[in-house]
Amino acid sequence: MASITEIQQELIDEFSMFDDWMARYEYVIDLGRQLADFPEEWKTEDNKIKGCQSQVWLNMQMQGGKLHIDGTSDAAIVSGLVAIVLRVYSDQSPDDILAAKPDFIKEIGFNDHLSPTRSNGLHSMLRTIYQRAGAHLSES
C-alpha cells in the first residue's frame, strides 16, 4: 500500500496533466462517479459531516489497524472531493493519518479554485477524519 505522501503526489501529478480548471472539475466529477455504493443504513447523523453545504457522509471503521473510510455525497463535485479524500486516507493507520499534512489541497489548487462552501466542506471532511483517527489512536 502506498503511503499518504505517495498518494498525495500521485494526485498532484494527475491534476497537473490538465491545462484548465474546467478539465480538472470534470476529472473530479469522474472520480466521484467511481465511488463504491454507500448503503442507506450508513446515512446516519453520526456519519454526516457537519459544515458541508451538500450532504456528505463518511463511514469509518478500524480494520486490521487501519482506518477504512467509505463516503458519499449528494453533489457531483463534492462526491469527487470525497473520492479524493478516501484515496488519500482510507486504509491508512491512525498514526500515518495524524502525521500527514494535507498539502495536496494547496498543490492541486483547490484552495484557489473551490467555492468557499466546497472548500469549507473539504476541510470539514479532513477535520472529521483527523478527529476519528485521533480517537482510534487513543483507544489503542
Backbone as CSV, one residue per row, in Angstrom:
resi,resn,N_x,N_y,N_z,CA_x,CA_y,CA_z,C_x,C_y,C_z
1,MET,0.840,-1.185,0.000,0.000,0.000,0.000,0.883,1.246,0.000
2,ALA,0.523,2.193,-0.829,1.290,3.426,-0.934,1.087,4.286,0.320
3,SER,2.082,5.075,0.631,1.977,5.979,1.782,1.092,7.169,1.411
4,ILE,0.647,7.882,2.422,-0.178,9.069,2.197,0.586,10.079,1.345
5,THR,1.857,10.263,1.624,2.670,11.205,0.843,2.737,10.780,-0.620
6,GLU,2.923,9.490,-0.873,2.978,8.993,-2.253,1.645,9.190,-2.974
7,ILE,0.553,8.915,-2.273,-0.776,9.084,-2.875,-1.036,10.562,-3.168
8,GLN,-0.661,11.425,-2.243,-0.826,12.860,-2.490,-0.045,13.285,-3.724
9,GLN,1.182,12.792,-3.883,1.992,13.168,-5.040,1.381,12.636,-6.329
10,GLU,0.823,11.418,-6.291,0.142,10.869,-7.473,-1.014,11.782,-7.886
11,LEU,-1.790,12.243,-6.922,-2.907,13.141,-7.224,-2.421,14.466,-7.803
12,ILE,-1.388,15.028,-7.219,-0.814,16.279,-7.724,-0.373,16.087,-9.171
13,ASP,0.301,14.974,-9.450,0.758,14.681,-10.817,-0.417,14.520,-11.772
14,GLU,-1.463,13.802,-11.342,-2.634,13.600,-12.190,-3.286,14.933,-12.535
15,PHE,-3.484,15.785,-11.549,-4.148,17.062,-11.796,-3.278,18.009,-12.624
16,SER,-1.956,17.845,-12.561,-1.084,18.730,-13.338,-1.170,18.440,-14.838
17,MET,-1.736,17.305,-15.207,-1.874,16.958,-16.634,-2.966,17.783,-17.317
18,PHE,-3.852,18.412,-16.533,-4.949,19.167,-17.111,-4.558,20.631,-17.274
19,ASP,-4.891,21.189,-18.430,-4.495,22.564,-18.745,-5.362,23.617,-18.081
20,ASP,-6.622,23.290,-17.824,-7.508,24.313,-17.263,-8.386,23.706,-16.178
21,TRP,-9.070,24.609,-15.452,-9.870,24.149,-14.320,-11.167,23.476,-14.730
22,MET,-11.671,23.753,-15.907,-12.867,23.032,-16.353,-12.538,21.549,-16.510
23,ALA,-11.389,21.244,-17.067,-10.967,19.844,-17.216,-10.725,19.209,-15.849
24,ARG,-10.171,19.967,-14.936,-9.934,19.445,-13.580,-11.257,19.145,-12.878
25,TYR,-12.232,20.041,-13.020,-13.549,19.796,-12.426,-14.189,18.546,-13.014
26,GLU,-14.061,18.363,-14.325,-14.604,17.159,-14.963,-13.948,15.908,-14.379
27,TYR,-12.643,15.983,-14.148,-11.918,14.855,-13.563,-12.421,14.581,-12.138
28,VAL,-12.632,15.641,-11.368,-13.145,15.480,-10.006,-14.512,14.796,-10.052
29,ILE,-15.370,15.231,-10.948,-16.702,14.634,-11.085,-16.593,13.164,-11.478
30,ASP,-15.692,12.856,-12.402,-15.478,11.453,-12.804,-15.032,10.600,-11.624
31,LEU,-14.151,11.132,-10.798,-13.705,10.387,-9.616,-14.885,10.105,-8.692
32,GLY,-15.760,11.071,-8.539,-16.940,10.896,-7.695,-17.873,9.815,-8.207
33,ARG,-17.962,9.704,-9.525,-18.826,8.668,-10.119,-18.299,7.262,-9.828
34,GLN,-17.043,7.155,-9.494,-16.425,5.850,-9.249,-16.508,5.409,-7.786
35,LEU,-17.103,6.222,-6.932,-17.238,5.838,-5.527,-18.034,4.541,-5.408
36,ALA,-17.635,3.719,-4.453,-18.380,2.481,-4.177,-19.762,2.839,-3.636
37,ASP,-20.692,1.933,-3.807,-22.030,2.142,-3.259,-21.943,2.380,-1.761
38,PHE,-22.774,3.267,-1.277,-22.813,3.626,0.138,-24.193,3.231,0.661
39,PRO,-24.270,2.202,1.507,-25.571,1.716,1.978,-26.386,2.794,2.688
40,GLU,-27.670,2.772,2.473,-28.573,3.743,3.101,-28.456,3.731,4.622
41,GLU,-28.235,2.553,5.202,-28.168,2.480,6.674,-26.944,3.205,7.242
42,TRP,-25.979,3.545,6.391,-24.825,4.320,6.850,-25.100,5.817,6.829
43,LYS,-26.204,6.231,6.231,-26.540,7.659,6.152,-27.215,8.091,7.450
44,THR,-26.402,8.134,8.502,-26.877,8.493,9.833,-26.340,9.874,10.224
45,GLU,-26.898,10.425,11.265,-26.408,11.707,11.783,-24.954,11.592,12.242
46,ASP,-24.592,10.438,12.829,-23.212,10.242,13.285,-22.220,10.267,12.125
47,ASN,-22.644,9.792,10.961,-21.758,9.737,9.799,-21.830,10.989,8.933
48,LYS,-22.799,11.847,9.201,-22.963,13.059,8.397,-21.920,14.092,8.807
49,ILE,-21.299,14.694,7.808,-20.252,15.684,8.061,-20.889,17.048,8.257
50,LYS,-20.626,17.647,9.387,-21.130,18.984,9.683,-20.226,20.005,8.994
51,GLY,-20.809,21.082,8.506,-20.016,22.126,7.870,-19.995,22.035,6.365
52,CYS,-20.733,21.086,5.801,-20.816,20.953,4.351,-22.177,21.464,3.896
53,GLN,-22.191,22.257,2.835,-23.460,22.709,2.290,-24.190,21.526,1.654
54,SER,-23.448,20.685,0.940,-24.014,19.457,0.390,-24.101,18.440,1.520
55,GLN,-24.850,17.395,1.276,-24.887,16.325,2.265,-23.719,15.381,1.991
56,VAL,-22.933,15.127,3.031,-21.771,14.248,2.942,-21.809,13.302,4.128
57,TRP,-21.574,12.029,3.836,-21.484,11.022,4.885,-20.169,10.275,4.734
58,LEU,-19.501,10.050,5.865,-18.299,9.217,5.915,-18.521,8.139,6.962
59,ASN,-18.377,6.890,6.562,-18.466,5.768,7.497,-17.040,5.280,7.728
60,MET,-16.588,5.315,8.979,-15.200,4.960,9.289,-15.160,3.831,10.301
61,GLN,-14.345,2.823,9.982,-14.190,1.661,10.859,-12.737,1.216,10.855
62,MET,-12.270,0.798,12.017,-10.927,0.230,12.088,-10.966,-1.201,11.550
63,GLN,-10.021,-1.514,10.683,-9.901,-2.860,10.122,-8.412,-3.204,10.061
64,GLY,-8.006,-4.144,10.896,-6.605,-4.564,10.890,-5.634,-3.441,11.180
65,GLY,-5.977,-2.564,12.110,-5.080,-1.479,12.492,-5.112,-0.286,11.551
66,LYS,-5.968,-0.334,10.550,-6.091,0.758,9.576,-7.503,1.331,9.649
67,LEU,-7.618,2.612,9.354,-8.928,3.267,9.342,-9.507,3.157,7.931
68,HIS,-10.540,2.337,7.796,-11.200,2.189,6.498,-12.332,3.202,6.429
69,ILE,-12.388,3.937,5.318,-13.378,5.004,5.171,-14.169,4.779,3.886
70,ASP,-15.482,4.826,4.007,-16.378,4.857,2.861,-17.091,6.197,2.917
71,GLY,-17.490,6.714,1.755,-18.161,8.002,1.765,-19.026,8.222,0.552
72,THR,-19.882,9.237,0.673,-20.745,9.631,-0.433,-21.213,11.060,-0.215
73,SER,-21.731,11.658,-1.282,-22.329,12.984,-1.218,-23.477,13.041,-2.213
74,ASP,-24.354,14.022,-2.019,-25.467,14.208,-2.951,-25.127,15.210,-4.056
75,ALA,-23.886,15.681,-4.117,-23.463,16.650,-5.128,-22.283,16.099,-5.926
76,ALA,-22.272,16.364,-7.223,-21.279,15.761,-8.127,-19.836,16.142,-7.787
77,ILE,-19.545,17.427,-7.672,-18.164,17.836,-7.401,-17.754,17.391,-6.001
78,VAL,-18.654,17.508,-5.056,-18.330,17.102,-3.681,-18.097,15.594,-3.615
79,SER,-18.837,14.813,-4.389,-18.575,13.364,-4.454,-17.150,13.108,-4.919
80,GLY,-16.688,13.896,-5.876,-15.300,13.773,-6.327,-14.308,14.121,-5.245
81,LEU,-14.620,15.151,-4.461,-13.747,15.508,-3.334,-13.726,14.388,-2.297
82,VAL,-14.891,13.767,-2.071,-14.955,12.609,-1.165,-14.041,11.505,-1.700
83,ALA,-14.122,11.228,-2.999,-13.297,10.169,-3.600,-11.810,10.464,-3.419
84,ILE,-11.426,11.718,-3.564,-10.023,12.102,-3.398,-9.582,11.904,-1.950
85,VAL,-10.407,12.352,-1.018,-10.089,12.205,0.407,-9.972,10.724,0.776
86,LEU,-10.886,9.896,0.258,-10.821,8.460,0.542,-9.549,7.849,-0.018
87,ARG,-9.189,8.268,-1.211,-7.971,7.735,-1.831,-6.744,8.031,-0.980
88,VAL,-6.701,9.206,-0.400,-5.541,9.604,0.405,-5.535,8.919,1.772
89,TYR,-6.690,8.880,2.442,-6.699,8.494,3.855,-7.258,7.117,4.178
90,SER,-8.101,6.551,3.326,-8.698,5.263,3.672,-7.646,4.162,3.690
91,ASP,-7.781,3.280,4.645,-6.891,2.132,4.821,-5.467,2.540,5.191
92,GLN,-5.355,3.653,5.895,-4.085,4.097,6.461,-4.191,3.995,7.979
93,SER,-3.059,3.898,8.647,-3.082,3.804,10.104,-3.390,5.180,10.708
94,PRO,-4.007,5.190,11.884,-4.251,6.479,12.548,-2.971,7.300,12.728
95,ASP,-1.862,6.638,13.059,-0.573,7.339,13.192,-0.209,8.069,11.911
96,ASP,-0.314,7.352,10.780,0.056,7.939,9.495,-0.880,9.079,9.108
97,ILE,-2.165,8.906,9.384,-3.131,9.967,9.075,-2.792,11.223,9.867
98,LEU,-2.555,11.063,11.164,-2.280,12.218,12.010,-0.948,12.887,11.670
99,ALA,-0.003,12.120,11.152,1.308,12.676,10.799,1.291,13.385,9.445
100,ALA,0.296,13.108,8.624,0.259,13.651,7.263,-0.393,15.029,7.235
101,LYS,0.235,15.924,6.536,-0.364,17.233,6.313,-1.073,17.186,4.953
102,PRO,-2.241,17.807,4.841,-2.982,17.760,3.573,-2.452,18.761,2.540
103,ASP,-1.146,18.688,2.261,-0.505,19.628,1.343,-1.056,19.532,-0.080
104,PHE,-1.584,18.367,-0.445,-2.069,18.164,-1.809,-3.189,19.143,-2.169
105,ILE,-3.946,19.603,-1.193,-5.065,20.519,-1.454,-4.546,21.817,-2.070
106,LYS,-3.513,22.363,-1.468,-2.916,23.596,-1.997,-2.179,23.318,-3.303
107,GLU,-1.433,22.211,-3.353,-0.634,21.889,-4.545,-1.508,21.691,-5.779
108,ILE,-2.667,21.065,-5.599,-3.576,20.861,-6.728,-4.226,22.186,-7.120
109,GLY,-4.420,23.073,-6.151,-5.031,24.368,-6.425,-6.436,24.495,-5.887
110,PHE,-6.850,23.526,-5.069,-8.207,23.581,-4.529,-8.428,24.828,-3.668
111,ASN,-7.387,25.285,-2.966,-7.552,26.473,-2.117,-8.004,27.684,-2.936
112,ASP,-7.534,27.763,-4.183,-7.834,28.915,-5.026,-9.031,28.712,-5.948
113,HIS,-9.420,27.468,-6.196,-10.411,27.210,-7.238,-11.714,26.571,-6.759
114,LEU,-11.802,26.208,-5.504,-13.074,25.704,-4.982,-13.871,26.883,-4.423
115,SER,-15.179,26.797,-4.539,-16.015,27.826,-3.917,-15.800,27.765,-2.407
116,PRO,-16.084,28.853,-1.706,-15.903,28.834,-0.244,-16.696,27.714,0.432
117,THR,-17.909,27.426,-0.044,-18.699,26.378,0.601,-18.097,25.002,0.363
118,ARG,-17.589,24.754,-0.838,-16.942,23.456,-1.107,-15.633,23.338,-0.337
119,SER,-14.895,24.419,-0.263,-13.646,24.411,0.500,-13.916,24.134,1.973
120,ASN,-14.945,24.770,2.529,-15.314,24.510,3.924,-15.695,23.047,4.112
121,GLY,-16.447,22.496,3.160,-16.842,21.092,3.237,-15.649,20.157,3.196
122,LEU,-14.695,20.458,2.302,-13.487,19.638,2.208,-12.730,19.675,3.530
123,HIS,-12.585,20.849,4.102,-11.870,20.961,5.378,-12.642,20.293,6.514
124,SER,-13.966,20.305,6.445,-14.772,19.605,7.451,-14.558,18.098,7.360
125,MET,-14.475,17.574,6.129,-14.196,16.141,5.950,-12.838,15.790,6.557
126,LEU,-11.831,16.593,6.243,-10.483,16.330,6.761,-10.456,16.408,8.281
127,ARG,-11.099,17.420,8.834,-11.127,17.576,10.292,-11.765,16.344,10.946
128,THR,-12.853,15.850,10.353,-13.536,14.671,10.894,-12.639,13.443,10.829
129,ILE,-11.935,13.261,9.722,-11.030,12.111,9.580,-9.901,12.196,10.603
130,TYR,-9.317,13.374,10.767,-8.235,13.535,11.740,-8.749,13.301,13.164
131,GLN,-9.953,13.797,13.463,-10.522,13.566,14.794,-10.769,12.080,15.044
132,ARG,-11.314,11.397,14.054,-11.600,9.969,14.207,-10.303,9.176,14.338
133,ALA,-9.296,9.535,13.551,-8.000,8.859,13.670,-7.414,9.073,15.064
134,GLY,-7.531,10.284,15.590,-7.046,10.576,16.935,-7.793,9.778,17.991
135,ALA,-9.100,9.646,17.813,-9.904,8.864,18.766,-9.504,7.401,18.748
136,HIS,-9.278,6.851,17.556,-8.877,5.449,17.470,-7.470,5.237,18.021
137,LEU,-6.614,6.215,17.836,-5.254,6.126,18.354,-5.263,6.114,19.882
138,SER,-6.117,6.930,20.478,-6.162,6.993,21.943,-6.829,5.749,22.544
139,GLU,-7.639,5.033,21.728,-8.269,3.800,22.204,-7.295,2.641,22.243
140,SER,-6.264,2.706,21.388,-5.346,1.551,21.295,-4.216,1.616,22.280
